[in-house]
């Protein structure tokens, strides 16, 4: 506490902040008066507004250490202005935004054996947990305040708006809409206060302010009015208790409506995009086979996938002649009727459970330990594994070349070049990349194509994204660990999976997970977060197949993961407190999970 009192005496620092704030506010007020004139370009006005908000974020962040009587109040004010900045900052400076909004989990970056970085977390999430803990550690709080404030000042000094064009703004605008729906209203970045609904209101108010700066871009002024009406309705909807909030109808009635308004705006402004990001430029829903740009998740040199490549890859996928003993194919462990798994505890000759290939193309890393960075790379590991294909790329290539049917089909799928193992692997990967149906009952209902989803399943989705905190690791709409809305990283978690189904004398699984790749001690027992789509068909569950039913899985999570059954792991990423879900709530979550089974799909 004395350290905080010492900071209060630093009147010079406080005065400097106040003067800086007054100068900035005066400057911004002058710009606002001229907003409607054609002399001021939209990027200039955006920059002034951004500068105003970041100045206030800095001031309130610094005030946390200067005023011990208003620590919590100043934190909330600082975070409010950070949320105002979020739409712009998360687009113009993804890395610094990531630093300021990272979870309170040790960050490990492993480029290779000679480049491993261990970074303690900081930012507003970490500060929230420190400030609202039972015992306040002023030294730690001041440390994080200084780190956050320094980063904000660096951002303010170096952020440029000169390059901003309407298409940049539209991408930013849509990304903010997606973030609110997929992480914002789940409590992902407000772990203690669960202030997600108010945060989302702040973001939408900020979007409304920025949209007004583009008023002159609208040819159809009624479209601008439609946006204002929709944003006002959205802000009005974002109220109430965090655990009781109806996320299903929010996405169905607001997020998807906004995506359609966004597409109309693209047409109205006559905007052309230079390329596509993770979401397709004409996406109308977050839950559709037309939502994602699959090439975004593939190798940078990947061109558009053709139907000939998919059909060729499908034939290769089911061909056991490609393995050394002619008895195993890709489909041996990934059977379509079992949602592309094999139904075994662990696959034959393998120590881990076989994951589904459905939606696997929409992630950034492969295998449970993320040792492969792409589908083609994963296929190499399978071909060379002595317990799987037990072959090599030369033998694989020879088997294809000696098949006249394949030779003919390769000439169509990859014309004007010799058959090679790169194209063989790319063909198989292209088939896997086609396995993103989004044809479950849940998808059809949230897209308004039918009205058949039970209230139990809807309640289960809302619990999944709220009280149960499932969606802070399994992000909709993919429900895997690939973090929206940028989809640049597939997360790994340490949840403390036991060796045996035991809640009394539980010990952690022998499998060390990611540790086996680079031998980083801080990565023992870490595994990639898989999708829960089609999970009803993919048991047994967990990387070691320890649980046979969804009820058993939910019981594990409800207890607080490994920590809840007596497994003590320093770096467990799952909250250790019990979820206190009732039997009915667990049943509703399982009803939702079962609604994610894809239907009427021909593989």
N, C-alpha and C positions, 0 to 999 in steps of 0.2 A: 504494500500500500504506500510505503514511503516513496518508492520510485515514482508512483503516479503523482504524489504530492510535489515531488521535485520537478516534474514536468509542468505543473501548473505555474510554477514560478518563472517559467521561461516565457515572459510576456512578449519578448521580442519576436519569438516564433509565432505566437498567437496573433500579434499585431500584423505580422507579415502576411499571414494567411488571410486575415480579415481584409486587408487592403487589396490583396490580390483578388479576392472574391468580389469586392465592390467594383474594382476596375473591370473585371470580366462581365459582371452583371450589367454594368452600364453599357459596355460594348454590345452585349447581346440585345439589350432593350432597344438600342439604336437600329440594329438589324431587323428586329421584329417589326418596327415601324415601317421599314422599307420592303418588307417581305413581298408585297403585292406588286412592286414595281418590276419592270422587265430588266432594270439595270443590274439587279442582284441575281446571280445564277444560283440554281438550287444547291450546287455543291458548296458554295460559299455559305449559304444559310445553314446547311447541314453541319458544316464545320463549326460555325458559331454556336449552334445548339449543343453539339457534342462537347465543345470546350466549356460551355456553361455547366453541363452536367458532370463532367469529369472534375472540374474545379470544386464543385460541391461534394463530390465523392471523396476527393482528397481531404477537404476541410473536415468533414465528419469523421473520416477514418483517423486522421491525426488527433481529433478531439477525444477519441477514446482514451488516449494516454494522458491527455491534459486535464480531463475532468473526471475524477473518480466517482462522482455522485451520479453521473449520467452515462456510464459505460454502455449499458444495454440500450438506452435510448439513442445514443450516438451511433452505435453499431447498426441499429435498424435504419437510421437515416442514411448512413453510408451505403448500406446494402440496397436501399431504395434507389439511390442514384446510380449504383452499379447496374441495377436491373434496367434503369432507363437507358444506360449505355449499351446494354447487352446486344440488341439487334445490330448496331453498327460495329461495335468492338469485335463481336464474334465472327464478323465477316472480313473486316479489314485487318485484323491481327489475331488469327486463330490461336497461335501459340501463347501469346500473352493472356488472351481470354482464358485459355485452358489452365494456365498457372493460377489465375485469380479465382477460378471456379472449380478447382480440382477437389475430389473427395479426400477425406482425412485418412488416406492409405499410402503407405510407403511406395514411391514410384521407382521402378527398376527399368532401366533402359539397357538392353543387351544387343549391341550391334554385331559383335563377334567376341572371341575369347580375350582379345586385347583391349576391348572397349566396352566395359560394363560400368554403368553409372548408377549409384544409389542416391536418390534424392528424397529427403524428408519433405512431406507435403506442407503447403502453406496456402493462403488465400482465404476467401470469405467463409467457405464451408468449415475449414479448420478453426478459424477465429470464432465462428458461431458455437462450435462444440466447446471451445475453451471458455468463452464468456458465460455460457449458460450451463456450465457444469456445477456440481454441488460445491466444489472448492475452487475459487478463482486463483490462478497462478499469474500474478501481475507481470512477472519477468517474461513468461512465455507469451502473454498477450501483447506486451510491448514489442517483442521480437517479431511477431506476425504483423502487427500494425506497421512497423517500419518496412518490412518486406513488401507489404501490399501498397503502402503509400509510395515507396520508391518506384515500384513497377508502374503505378498509375501516372506518376510524374514523367517517367520515361515514355510511356504511351502518349501522353499529352504533347510532349515535345516532338515526337517523331511521326505522328499519324498525319498522313496527307489525304486530302479529298480531291486533289486536282484531277485525278484520273477517272473519277466517278461518272459513269454514264447511266442512263435509265435502266439498262439491263442489269447493271450491278445492283442498283437499288431494288429492282424486282426480285432478284435472287436473294438479296438480304431480307426482304420483306417476307418472302415465302419461307425462308429458313427459320425465321422467328416464329411464324405460325406453326411450323412442324415441331420446333423445339418445345413450345408450350404444350402441345398435345402429347408428345412422346417422352419428354423428361420433366417439363415444368410442373405439370399437375400430378406427378407421381411422388413428389417429395425428394427427388434425386439430389437436388442441390440445396435443400433446406432440411437437413437430417434431424435437427433437434426441435426447431420451432415449428416445423411443418407449415411454413408460411407461404406455401406454393400458390394458393389461390390469389392472395394479395399480390405476390410477385407477378403472376400472370396478368393481373389487372394493370400493373405498372407498365409491363411490356406492351400491352395493347394500347395504353394511353400514349406511350412513346411512339409506337407505330402510327397512330393517328396524327400525331404532331408532324412526323416526318412525311407522311402522305400529303399533308396540306401544303408542303413545300413543292410538291409536284402537281399542284392543282392545274397549272397551265398545260400540262401534258395531256390532260383528258380532252378528247374531242367530244365525247358524250358525257356531258356534265351530270346526267342522271346516274351514271356509273360511279362517279365520285360520291354522289349522295348515297348510293346503295352501300358503298364501303363504309361511310360514316354511320349509317343506320345499323349495319351489321356489327361494326366494332362496338358501338354503344350497347347493342343487345348482348354481345359477348361479355363486355365488362360487367353488365348487370347480372349475367348468369354466373360469373366467377365469384360467388359468395357462399357463405355457409360453412359448415364443419368440414374439415379436410377429409375425414374418414367417410362422411356421408355424401360427398360430392359425386354426381352422376357423370362420370367420365365418358361412358359409352355414348350417351346422348349429346354430350358436348362435342365429341369428335364427329358424330353423325350429323348433327344439326348446325354446327358452327365451323369446325375445321374444314370439312368437305365443302361446305357452302363457300368458304373463303377461297379454297383452291379453284373453284369454278369462277368466282369473281376475279381471281388473279389471272386466269386464262383469258377472260374477257378483256382485262386490262392490257395484256400483252397484245391482243388484236387491236384494241383501241389506240394504243400508243404506236402500233406498227413496229414493235421491237423484234429484232432478230438476234438470237444468241449465238456467240461464236462456237460454243460447244455445249455438252451436257455434263452436269455434275451427277451426284448419286441418284437424285430424283430426276426423272425425265422432264424435259421442259414443257410438256403438255399433260403432266400427271393431273388427274381429276380426283384421285382418291389416294389415301395412304395404304389402302388394303387391296391392291389390285396387281395382276400380272403385268399391267402397263405402268406401274408406279416407278420401278427401278430401271436404271441404265446398267445392265449387267456388265457392260464393258468397263465401267468405272471400277469394278471390283477385280477385273482381270489384269493381266500384264499390260503395261503401257503400250506395247506394240500390237495388242489384240485389235483386229479389224472386226467389222460387222460379221456376226455369225450367220452362216447360210443354212438353209434347210438341208442341203446335201451334206454338209459337215455334221449336222446333228444326226441324220439317218446313218451315216457311216460310223459315227461314234457310238450310236446305239448298238450296231451290229458287233463292233469290237468289244463293247461292254459285256456282252453275253457270250463271247467266244472263249471257250476253255482251251482252245488250241494255242492260245497265246502264252500259256504257262508251260513250264518245262515238262511237267508230268501229264499235261493235257487234261487235267481233272478240275482245274479251278479257273474261274473267271471273276470279273469284278462283281457280278451278280451273285456269286456264292456267299458273300458276306453282306451284300446289299440287295435284298430281294424286294421287288416292287410290292408284293402282297403284304409285306411287313413294313411298309413305308421305308423301303430301302435300308433295312437292318436285317439281322439274321435270327432274332428272337432268343439268342443265347446269352448267358451270363457274361461270358467273354468269348470272343470268336476263337475258333479252332486254331491252336498254335500261337495265339496272341494273348497278351495279358490284360487287354482292355476290351470293354464293351464296344460293339460295332455301332457307330453313330449313323443317323439318317443322312442320306444325300440330298433329300428335299431341302431346298433353300440354301444348301451349303455354298452355292456360288456367291451368295450375298454376304460374304464375310471377308476378312483380310488375311487370315491365317488358318492353317489346317493341321489336323491331328489334335488330340486332346492337349498336347504340350506345345502346340504352335511351332513345330520344328520345320514346317514347310510354309513358304510364303505365297503359294499359288496352287491351283489345281494340277497344273502340269508337273510341278515339283512334287506334289503328293504322289502322283502316279509313278514317278521314278522310284520313290521309296517302296511302294507296293510291289513293283516289278522286281526290284532287287532284294526284297526281304525273303530270306530262305524259308520262312514259314508261310509265305503267301505265293507269289508267282515263282520265286526261286529262280530268277532268270536275270537277264541284263538287257540293255537297250539294243545292242547289236542283234541278239537272238530274237527280240521282239520285232525288230525291223525285218529280219530275214523271213520270219513266219508270215508277215504280211505280203512281202514281195513275191513269195512263192505261191500265193493264192491269186488266181486269175481274176476272180470276182472282185477282190479288194483292189487289184491293180486298176480295173476299169472304174471302180467307184472313186478311187483316189484321184484319177484323172479329171473327174467331174468336180469333186470337192476342192481339190488343190491343183488347178490346171497349170500347165507349163512349168512343172518342176518334178524332180525325181522324188519317189517316196522316201521319207526320212522319219526318224523316231520323234522329231519335234512335232511334225504334223500328225503322227499317230496319236501322240499324247494330247495334242490340241483337239483332235476329233473326239476323243473320249471326254475330254473336259467340256467340249461344246455340248455334248449330250447332257452332261450333268448340269450345265448352265441353263438348260431348257426346263429343268425340274423346279419351276417356281410357279405352281398353279394358282395359288390364292383362290381356291374354289371351295373353301370350307363353309359350313353353315354360318359361322361367325362373319366371314368376309361378305357373304351374300346379304346378310342382314344389316351390317353396318353400312353397306353401300346402298341400302334401300331397295334391293332387288326382290326381297321377300320379307315377310314378317312372321318368322317361325321360331325365333330364338326365345327360349323360356326366360322368365323373370329371374329364375335361379342362376342361369348362365350369365345374364346381364349383371346381376349382383356380384357374381363371381369375378367378372372382368373388372368391376369397380373395386372390389377387394384386392384383386391382383395388382392393380395400379395404385392402391391406396394403403389401407391398413396393413395388408400382408407384406407390402414392400417388395413383392416379387419383381416388379417392373423396374426397380433400381438396378437390376442386373440383367433381366430378360426384357429388353426394350421392344415395345410394339413398334411396327407391325410384324417384324421378323421374329420377335420374342427370343432372340439370341443376345450375345454380348457385344455385338457390333454397335457402337455408340452413335445414335442419331444426334443432329441431322447431317453431320459431315461424313459419317461412316468411314473414318480413316483408321479406326482402331477396333480390334476385337478384344474385349477384356478377358482377363483371367482372374479367377477367384480361388481363395483358400476357404472352403466352407467346413472342413473337418469331416470328410466322409469316412465312416468307420470300416474296419476290415471285415467285421461280421455284423449282422443285424442284431445289435445289442444296445440296450439303453442303461445297463447297470455297470458292466465292466468294459465299456467300450474302449477300443484302441484304434488309432488312425490307420487307414489303409497303408500297406507297405509301399505302394507306388508313390515315388517322389515327384512325379509329374514333370513340370518345367525344369526342375533342378537337374534332371538327367541330360538336358541339352547343353547348358553352359556351366553347371555346377555352382550356380550362385546360391549361397545359403538362404538368402531371403526369398527364394522362389521354391522352396521345398513344399510339395503337396499342392502346388498351384495348377489349375486346369482351366482350359478354355470353357466359357459359358456356352452351352449348346442351345439350339432352338427347342421350344416346347411345342411347336406345331407338330401335329400327328403323334404326340407323345402317348396317347392312349393305345397306339399300335406298336410302340417301340420298346416296351419293357423287355427284360429287367432294366433297372435305372441306376444311374451314376456310372462313373468311368469303370468301376469294377463290378457292376451289376448286382450290388449288394441288396437292393430293394426290389421286390417283385410287383408291388402295386403302387398306384398313385397315392393311396391312403397312407402307406408307409413313408413315402417321400414327404408328404405334407406334415406328418407327425414329426419327422426329423427337423423340418424348417420351423415348425410351430414351437419346438423346444428351444430354438436358438442355435440350430446347427450342431457342429461338433462340441462347442462349448456347453451346450445344453445337455449333452449326454456324458460329460466328464472329460472330453478331449481338450487339452490345453495347448493351444497353438498361438504363439505371440503375434503372428501376422494374419490371424483369421480376419477375412474381409466381411464376413456376414455379421450383422449385429448380434451380440451375444444374448440380448434380452429375449425372453419368450414373446411370441406374437400375441398370445392370448386369444387365438381364434377359437370360436365355438365349433361344435361338431357340424352345425348347420352351415356355418361360414366355410368350413373346409369342404363340405359337400358341394357348396355353390361354386367354389374355386375349381373343383374337379369337373363340375358340369361345364364351366367355361372352357377348361382345357380340352374336354372331349368335343366341344363345338368347333375346335380348330382342326379336326380331322378333315382332310381334303376328300372331296367326293366327285364321282363321275369323271375320273381322270384316266386317260389311256396313256400308258407309259411305253 
